[in-house]
Amino acid sequence: MKLMRCPLNGWRNISEFTYGGEVESMPNPVTDASDVWAEYLFFHQNPAGLVHEWWCHTATSYWFIAERNTVTDEIIKTYPTSELFQKRVDFSQEEST
Amino acid sequence: MPHALIKYGLSRSYPGHRHFNSRKELKDHYDVVIIGGGGHGAAIAYYLSKYHGVKNVVILEKGYLGGGNTARNTAVIRANYLTEEGVCFYRDSLKLFRGLSNEFGYNIMWENRGQLTLAHTDAAIRSFRWRAEVNKHLGVRSEVIGLDEIRELVPMLNMSEHARFPILAGLWHADGGTARHDAVVWGYAKGACERGVELHQLTTVTGLDIESGRVKAVNTNRGKIQCGCVVQAVAGNSSVVGRMAGIHLPIHTFPLQAMVTQPYKPVLGPLVSSPQYHVYVQQTSRGEFVIGGGSDPYPLYNTRSTLEMKESLAAAAMEVLPFLGQMRLLRQWAGITDMTPDYSPIMGLSPLENYYLDAGWGTWGFKATPICGVTMAELIATQRVPDLIKPFSLDRFYQFRQINEAGATAASH
């Protein structure tokens, strides 16, 4: 059994978790062109090595970030999203500038 | 008789010959450099050298010929897809498979077994009717069949109404079949090498020299090669090699696990698949039952096996074909699949002028081997994208014109 440490619930069987895609910053919905959105939606880094990803502990619907090595299948660390996002992103503000 | 046998075996002019003769050293320049010595790479080289007179071709393979996903797939050949683009493409591939042994003068052990997909829900029956109509319209034999016909085709199926998901109907694809996957790549490589193509195994591409939108040279662990053009045919490593060319691809790479039992007498004719249970089973011509299923739950470049996947695969196989519970497992393995968002391949031109893509082969690569060779060779030789692969261009993702291939194996949507 492979274990993953959920920042909220501690060590759990990896089958309790759902993989949610690479961490990428979302384009601006107002100003960015459709090809930027295509890149964001479909294209991935898909590295052979270290990757930062969204994961969810399915049973508690708790989303967090995991760092994994995709070659060795090792989970390096997991942490809550609060460590990633320090401030709220306000799109209406960007639009006016 | 024994005397003659010993004499034959010890003779210096022993008539056995190597299939894949190549120069020992890499040349300085090749017109076409094919990265990846699997079925696709070998097929491209074969059709280039045989039908287009392009013979200054090299296949660079970091491991050994056909040692990647060509050896790891479950050798299912079918054309009962859902999109028009997909059906036409795999239909032509299937036609080529039928004639491949004659084409090579080398037995690829093609067997027209027929393929049976099982429906366990009303929604699946509706999608089967849709698939059957699309298939028939495009000249592929598929039909929705009832329980009596299913019983007749595969008497060992668990037809109980009390199963976890009872069988309600089937999609019978009479054209489906299987072939020896190793023989396919060996046949292509043999034919290509006989016409002057060089196969260099244990040769890793380490980088590409790119100048003003063209690949000038390919760097390998055995030195630098100047090139006319480059094709990447590296299923399982498409993103990694694409990145060397500065090309970003819409791919996520997942392992797909499979396993095989010891050989038994031939009892299972058709290839059986159940999308609901995420399992498919076929008996090889050697008598082994090959069992495959869905992709792993998260991306990885690692062919390790997991107990969870093997357990669910075995449970699902036994649910569909209970007699498999008495079989002994022989081997288990995983292949690395480059999954695209729309379950269709990425073929054809790339942002670089002389760099061609043959990528995103997910779980549908082996069955496309011959048609991929034909179309990619035509593209390289004539510089025109064949109609059959136009819809599979990389551009489709920027134009939001995806080919949503819900008929693909492991398409879990």
Interface residues (C-beta under 8 A of the other chain):
Chain A: M1 K2 I14 S15 T18 Y19 S34 D35 A38 E39 L41 F42 F43 H44 Q45 N46 P47 A48 V51 E53 R68 T70 V71 T72 D73
Chain B: N237 S239 V240 H248 L249 P250 I251 H252 T253 P297 Y298 P299 L300 Y301 N302 R304 T306 L307 E308 P341 F397 Y398 F400
